């Protein structure tokens, strides 16, 4: 299995900073698009899968790299 690269806390904070800049400018769509590029924490991805379904996560374009690393690449279809 290929290694999944992880994002540093600094990189995650930079994404948040850019996203909140869009929100402050009144661009909630831009905020949402930028935030989806940051990896969703694996615990949150698991809860979202249970409550919203795998299709919600897949179609939403979320970055699920941390959940893939923790649960394996097939976790959404299990």
C-alpha positions in Angstrom: 0.0 0.0 0.0 1.5 3.4 -0.9 2.2 5.8 1.9 -0.4 8.6 2.3 1.2 12.0 2.8 0.0 13.9 5.9 -0.4 17.6 6.1 1.5 19.5 8.8 -0.4 21.5 11.4 1.0 24.7 9.8 -0.4 23.7 6.4 -3.8 23.0 8.0 -3.7 26.4 9.8 -2.9 28.2 6.5 -5.9 26.6 4.8 -8.1 27.7 7.7 -6.6 31.2 7.5 -7.4 31.4 3.8 -10.9 30.0 4.3 -11.8 32.4 7.0 -10.6 35.2 4.8 -13.1 34.2 2.2 -15.8 34.0 4.9 -15.0 37.4 6.2 -15.3 38.7 2.6 -18.8 37.3 2.5 -17.9 34.3 0.2 -19.3 31.3 2.1 -18.9 29.1 -1.0 -15.2 30.0 -1.2 -14.9 29.2 2.5 -16.5 25.8 2.0 -14.4 24.9 -1.1 -11.1 25.8 0.7 -12.0 24.0 3.9 -12.7 20.8 2.0 -9.0 20.8 0.9 -7.8 20.2 4.5 -8.0 16.6 5.7 -11.1 15.9 7.7 -10.1 14.3 11.0 -10.6 10.6 10.9 -12.9 10.5 13.9 -15.2 13.1 12.3 -15.2 11.3 8.9 -16.3 8.1 10.7 -19.2 9.9 12.4 -20.2 11.6 9.2 -20.2 8.3 7.4 -22.5 6.8 10.1 -24.9 9.8 10.2 -24.8 11.1 6.6 -23.7 8.1 4.6 -20.6 7.4 2.5 -22.2 9.0 -0.6 -22.3 12.3 1.3 -18.6 12.2 1.9 -17.7 11.0 -1.6 -19.9 13.5 -3.4 -19.0 16.3 -1.1 -15.4 16.3 -2.3 -14.0 16.1 1.3 -10.3 15.4 1.8 -10.5 12.0 3.5 -6.7 11.2 3.5 -6.4 10.9 7.3 -9.4 8.5 7.5 -7.9 6.5 4.6 -4.6 6.3 6.4 -6.3 5.2 9.7 -9.1 3.0 8.5 -7.7 1.7 5.2 -8.6 2.7 1.6 -11.8 0.7 1.5 -13.4 2.1 4.7 -16.1 4.0 3.0 -17.4 0.8 1.2 -17.3 -1.4 4.3 
